Amino acid sequence: MELRIRLPEEPEEKVLLGLRTWLLKDRQLRGRVTLVAAEDRGGHLGGVWEAVAVALGSGGAVAVFLQTFSEWLKRRRPDTTIEISVKHGDVEKTLKLTNVEWAKPLELLRELDGGRQLEGGDDAAT
């Protein structure tokens, strides 16, 4: 399973870089977190990075991500808009969130994921 986290209303890439750095502080997420390059905008100026991607295969990695991401979210402005995409093979679901109660990220991921990966802890799906 792969997650992509975008901050569409955040003009500065340093926020994405900060999220990546925050996630990499946890040993269990090292090697699973990457930056996603922005698409070419046909000569328009834009950032180099558009998202943070996190590869989650096991239930343990999911739990670690949820804890670490929740702590990062608590330090953000309450009106932050976040887009989270979950991808399993060819199926991708995206949810755009604004003014969210950040205490419930597990429910959010279960909704996006349909509970498949999160309930089973299977390493096969990425």
N, C-alpha and C positions, 0 to 999 in steps of 0.2 A: 504494500500500500504506500502511495506517495501523497503527501500533503503539500500544497502550495499556499503560502500566506502572502497576500498582497495588501498594501496600504495605499489604496488608490487616491486618497486625498492628501497624502503626505508628500510634499514636493521635494524633500531632501532625501537622498539615498542613504544618508548617514543613519536614518532610523532603521532601514533594512539591514545595514551593516551592523548596527547595534543589536538587533534581534539575533542575527547570525552569531555574533560574539557571545551573547547571553546564552543561547542554546548550547554552544560549544563548551561552555564552562562545565557542563555535565559530561563526565567521561563516557557514559553510555550512549550519548548522542554524537560523539566524535566519529567522523567518517560517514555520518548519515545526513549532514546538513550542508547544503550548497546554495549558492546564489544563482538565480535564473537571469540570464541576459535579456535585456529589453529588445524587442523586435525593432528592426530598422524602420524608422518613421518617415522615410522618403525625403531626407534632407532637413527635416525638422529637428531642432535641438530637443534633446531629452536625456534622461538618465541612462546609465550603462546597465543598471540592474532594475528588474521589475518585481521580483519576488524572492522569497526564501523557500527552498524545497527541503522537505524532510522525508527521508525514506524510513518507513516504519514497517518492520516485518513481524516482530514478536509482541505479544501482550505486554511483556516487561518494558520494551522500548516505548510502547504507547503510553504506559503509565508514567514513565520518566518524562516523556515529552509533555504530557498533560500538566504535570507538576511544574516543570520548568517554564512552559509557556504561560501558565496561569500566573506565576510570579511576575513574569515580564508584563503581562496585561494589567496587573494591579498598579503598575507604575506609569501607565499611560493615561492620557486625558480620558474622561468618561465619554466624550463625544467622538472618540476615534472610530473611523470606519475601517473595517477589516473584511477582506474577502478570503475565505478558506475554501480550497478545492481538495477533494479526496478522489484519488484515481486508483481503480482496481482494473488492471488490464486495459480494455478498451472503454470501460465505463467511467465517466467522470461526473461528479456532482459538485456544484459550487453554491455557496451561501454567502450573501453579503450582509454584514452585521453592523449596526450602528447603535450606540447607547445600549449595549448588551450587558446583562448581568453576568459578569465574568466568572462568577462562582460555579457556572454550569458548563464548562467546556466539554466534559465527558458526554453529556446529553447531546450537545451539538455534534460531536464527532460520531456518535451512534446514529444520529439522524442522517448525517451525510453518508455514513458507511453502511447503513442498514443493519448494523450490529454484527456483520459477518466476521471481520477481522478482530474487532474489539472483544467479542465474546469468546472466540475460539483460541486466540493467541497463536494462530498458524503463521509460520515463517514463510510460507510459499508465495503469498500475494504481495507483489511490489510493482 
